[in-house]
């Protein structure tokens, strides 16, 4: 009989706006526990379509991704998928046994707050540990501000969470051809081209039904401004 190989157990470090390797508590905690780390960032269609977002924001994100990949050792790379986070976790689970997801709490926008709740509920149903670290000095969900100053002081007196990047158990997901194919950078998303092929705002190169006309108009204006320079 051919032996059945079990999937490698991994911890997904879910990067959001915290695209850095230095002073990153979720990553630090995973390294501290000697976990196998698969770093993930999602080009979430729901965020790309949100009116709070702008192409300059996504360009900065791509620059941050490039910077991370330049620091990672050979065989390690940040996995960047164009889909919602739950879909990304389902995709990763086809190849790996996800034992935990570590991330920072998201603060600021209702769309990201609600996304976090949905992901947490999904992970709870799948019985996958979801460990969230506090992002900055802001504590989500507090009913009052009585301990605000103490929380602020405690955050800014905490040591930085730095690691030896070369000693991390990075998961080499590049060995899987379909994961390689699914990994996308900003240029491959075709965001600058979608307004040419679609003027309805209901779909965008069949990539997502989250795109809206206000997003398409922003992208069109940016491209026109760039052409004038």
Buried (B, 14 or more C-beta within 10 A) or exposed (E): EEEEEEEBEBBBBBBBBBBEBEBBBBBBBBBEEEBBBBBBBBBBBBBBBBEEBBBEEBEEBBEBBEEBBEEBEEEBBBBBBBBBBBBBBBBBBEBBEBBBBBBBBBBEEEBBBEBBEEBBEBBEEBEBEBBBBBBEBBBEEEEEEEEEEEBBEEBEEEEEBEBEBEEBBBBEBEEBEEBEEBBBEBEEBBBBEBBEEBEEBEBBBEBBEBBBEEBBEBBBEBBEEEEEE
